[in-house]
Amino acid sequence: MSFTRRQMLKGLTGLVVVGLGAGGAARYWLGKVEDDNAGHDYELIAAPLDVELVPGFKTEAWAFGPSAPGTELRVRQGTWLRVRFINHLPVETTIHWHGIRLPLEMDGVPYVSQLPVKPGEYFDYKFRVPDAGSYW
C-alpha cells in the first residue's frame, strides 16, 4: 500500500493499516489517536511484515509501519511529538530517532538512554521537535 504526499502532510490522520499477525491476531501499524486524554498522539507498532523483495516471493521482515523501511512521520518545528511505541516483535527493541536533537531519555539507545521495550509492552516517547529537518 502506498500513501500520497497529501496524506503524509495531513499528519497521517486516520491512516491505520491492519494485517494479520502471528496466531491470527490483528496488528495496527500507525494511527492518530482521537482520545485527547490518551497522553499520546500516535501509536506506532513494531510487528512482522511480509515484504516482496523478489517478485512473486514474500520474505518476513520486521517493520515500524505498513512498509519497509517504514512510514515517515512529519511534525511541525517546535511542536511536541508524542508516540506510544508498542512492541509486537518477538525480541526487545526501541526506536532510535536518527538525526533529531532530543533529550537523552528519549533517544532509544538500549541500555544507554532507556531500557529495551519487551515483546507485548510499550514505551511513550515525548519530546519537542526543535528543528525543521533532521541531521542526516
Phi, psi and chi 1 to 4 in degrees:
 res  aa     phi    psi   chi1   chi2   chi3   chi4
   1 MET       -  136.1  175.5  176.8 -114.8      -
   2 SER  -116.8  156.6   63.6      -      -      -
   3 PHE  -117.8  145.8  -59.4  109.6      -      -
   4 THR   -81.4  160.7   67.1      -      -      -
   5 ARG   -59.0  -38.7  179.4  174.0  171.5   80.9
   6 ARG   -60.0  -41.9 -179.5  172.2  -57.1 -124.3
   7 GLN   -64.2  -40.4  -73.1  169.7  -42.2      -
   8 MET   -64.4  -44.4  -68.4  -64.2 -158.6      -
   9 LEU   -69.0  -20.4  -65.7  175.5      -      -
  10 LYS   -83.7   16.6  -74.6 -173.6  176.7 -178.6
  11 GLY    79.7   16.3      -      -      -      -
  12 LEU    60.6   24.8  -59.1  170.6      -      -
  13 THR   -62.4  127.4  -57.4      -      -      -
  14 GLY    80.8    1.7      -      -      -      -
  15 LEU   -86.2  105.1  -69.6 -178.9      -      -
  16 VAL  -131.7  121.0  178.0      -      -      -
  17 VAL  -106.8  128.2  178.8      -      -      -
  18 VAL  -111.7  134.2  179.7      -      -      -
  19 GLY  -134.0 -177.8      -      -      -      -
  20 LEU  -102.5  126.5  -69.6  177.3      -      -
  21 GLY   -95.2 -173.9      -      -      -      -
  22 ALA   -61.5  137.3      -      -      -      -
  23 GLY    74.3   13.0      -      -      -      -
  24 GLY    82.1    4.6      -      -      -      -
  25 ALA   -75.1  147.8      -      -      -      -
  26 ALA   -77.1  146.6      -      -      -      -
  27 ARG  -128.8  131.5   60.5 -174.0  179.8 -163.2
  28 TYR  -108.0  134.2  -60.0   89.1      -      -
  29 TRP   -88.0  -68.4  -62.5  106.4      -      -
  30 LEU  -145.8  129.1  174.7   65.7      -      -
  31 GLY  -151.8  147.6      -      -      -      -
  32 LYS   -76.7  129.0  179.8   79.1  170.8  159.6
  33 VAL   -86.9  128.3  176.8      -      -      -
  34 GLU   -88.5  -15.3  -61.8  -60.4  -32.7      -
  35 ASP   -81.1  112.7 -178.1    3.5      -      -
  36 ASP   -64.4  -21.9  -69.2  -24.6      -      -
  37 ASN   -93.1    5.0  -61.4  -42.1      -      -
  38 ALA   -69.7  -25.9      -      -      -      -
  39 GLY    88.5   -1.7      -      -      -      -
  40 HIS  -149.2  157.4   56.5  -78.1      -      -
  41 ASP   -99.0  -31.7  -60.5  -47.5      -      -
  42 TYR  -129.0  151.1  -67.7   96.3      -      -
  43 GLU  -116.5  127.1  -71.9 -174.2   -8.6      -
  44 LEU  -122.2  122.4 -179.5   60.8      -      -
  45 ILE  -115.6  126.4  -62.8  178.1      -      -
  46 ALA   -87.5  130.7      -      -      -      -
  47 ALA  -158.1  162.0      -      -      -      -
  48 PRO   -62.0  148.5  -22.6   33.7      -      -
  49 LEU  -143.3  132.8  171.9   72.1      -      -
  50 ASP   -83.7  121.1  -67.9  -29.8      -      -
  51 VAL  -116.5  139.3 -178.3      -      -      -
  52 GLU   -95.6   88.4 -169.1  170.9  -34.1      -
  53 LEU   -78.2  -36.4  -60.0  172.7      -      -
  54 VAL  -117.4  128.8  176.1      -      -      -
  55 PRO   -50.3  127.6  -26.3   34.2      -      -
  56 GLY    88.9   -5.0      -      -      -      -
  57 PHE  -126.0  130.9  -64.5   93.5      -      -
  58 LYS   -97.6  138.1  -61.6  -76.0 -175.9  175.5
  59 THR  -123.3  131.4  -59.1      -      -      -
  60 GLU   -77.2  129.2 -173.5  175.3  -65.9      -
  61 ALA  -128.5  171.9      -      -      -      -
  62 TRP  -109.9  133.1  -67.5  -11.9      -      -
  63 ALA  -139.0  157.0      -      -      -      -
  64 PHE  -109.2   47.4  -67.4  102.4      -      -
  65 GLY   158.2 -173.8      -      -      -      -
  66 PRO   -77.5    1.3   30.1  -36.3      -      -
  67 SER  -152.6  160.4   62.9      -      -      -
  68 ALA  -104.7  128.1      -      -      -      -
  69 PRO   -86.5   -8.9   30.5  -33.4      -      -
  70 GLY   142.8  175.6      -      -      -      -
  71 THR   -94.9  138.2  -57.4      -      -      -
  72 GLU   -79.4  134.4  177.4 -177.2   47.4      -
  73 LEU  -105.1  130.5  -70.3  175.0      -      -
  74 ARG  -116.8  132.9  -73.1 -175.4  175.2 -111.9
  75 VAL  -136.2  142.6 -178.8      -      -      -
  76 ARG   -71.8  141.9  -70.6 -167.9  179.6  -83.2
  77 GLN   -56.0  133.5 -178.9  179.8    6.7      -
  78 GLY    88.1   -6.7      -      -      -      -
  79 THR   -95.1  165.4   61.6      -      -      -
  80 TRP   -84.9  139.2  -73.5   92.2      -      -
  81 LEU  -109.7  121.3  176.7   61.7      -      -
  82 ARG  -123.6  109.2  -57.8  179.4  -45.6  159.8
  83 VAL  -124.2  125.1  176.2      -      -      -
  84 ARG   -90.9  114.2  172.1  157.5  -69.6  172.3
  85 PHE   -96.4  121.8  168.6   64.3      -      -
  86 ILE  -114.4  128.0  -56.0  168.8      -      -
  87 ASN   -96.9  111.0 -176.3   10.4      -      -
  88 HIS  -109.2   18.0  -76.9 -167.1      -      -
  89 LEU   -85.7  161.4  -64.1  174.0      -      -
  90 PRO   -79.8    2.3   26.9  -33.3      -      -
  91 VAL  -131.7  163.8  -62.2      -      -      -
  92 GLU   -68.9  147.4  -61.1  174.8  -23.3      -
  93 THR  -159.7  173.9 -168.5      -      -      -
  94 THR  -144.9  177.3   61.9      -      -      -
  95 ILE  -111.4  122.2  -62.6  176.1      -      -
  96 HIS  -104.2  120.0  175.8   64.5      -      -
  97 TRP   -87.7   82.7  -53.8   90.5      -      -
  98 HIS   -57.7  131.9  -71.4  -80.4      -      -
  99 GLY    77.6   14.4      -      -      -      -
 100 ILE  -119.7  131.7  -60.0  174.8      -      -
 101 ARG   -75.4  123.9  -69.8 -172.2  -57.3  134.9
 102 LEU  -157.1  165.9   62.1  149.0      -      -
 103 PRO   -61.9  146.1  -19.3   28.8      -      -
 104 LEU   -53.9  -41.3  178.5   63.3      -      -
 105 GLU   -68.3   -8.0   62.6  -87.7   11.6      -
 106 MET  -107.0    3.5  -64.4  -70.1  117.8      -
 107 ASP   -77.4  -19.1 -161.5   30.9      -      -
 108 GLY    75.0   25.9      -      -      -      -
 109 VAL   -93.5  112.8  179.3      -      -      -
 110 PRO   -56.6  132.1  -21.4   31.3      -      -
 111 TYR    66.3    4.1  -58.5  106.7      -      -
 112 VAL  -112.5  -59.5  175.1      -      -      -
 113 SER  -105.5  -15.0   60.5      -      -      -
 114 GLN  -163.8  160.7   76.4  173.2   87.1      -
 115 LEU   -77.2  148.6  -67.7  174.0      -      -
 116 PRO   -65.2  152.1    4.0   -3.7      -      -
 117 VAL   -85.6  120.1 -179.0      -      -      -
 118 LYS   -74.6  157.3  -63.9  178.4 -172.1  -97.2
 119 PRO   -54.7  131.1  -26.4   35.1      -      -
 120 GLY    85.8   -5.0      -      -      -      -
 121 GLU  -105.2  176.6  -66.2 -174.6   -3.6      -
 122 TYR  -137.4  164.4   69.3   88.4      -      -
 123 PHE  -140.2  136.7 -177.7   83.4      -      -
 124 ASP   -96.6  114.8  -71.8  -29.3      -      -
 125 TYR   -91.8  132.1  -69.4   94.9      -      -
 126 LYS  -146.4  118.0  178.8 -178.2  176.4 -174.6
 127 PHE  -157.7  154.0   55.6   90.9      -      -
 128 ARG   -82.2  134.8 -169.6  177.3  -63.5  -85.3
 129 VAL   -89.0  106.2  179.4      -      -      -
 130 PRO   -81.6  -20.2   30.1  -33.5      -      -
 131 ASP  -120.5  155.9  -56.8  -56.3      -      -
 132 ALA   -94.0   72.2      -      -      -      -
 133 GLY   133.3  178.8      -      -      -      -
 134 SER  -115.5  174.0   68.1      -      -      -
 135 TYR  -102.3   36.4  -68.1  102.7      -      -
 136 TRP   -81.7      -  -92.4   38.2      -      -
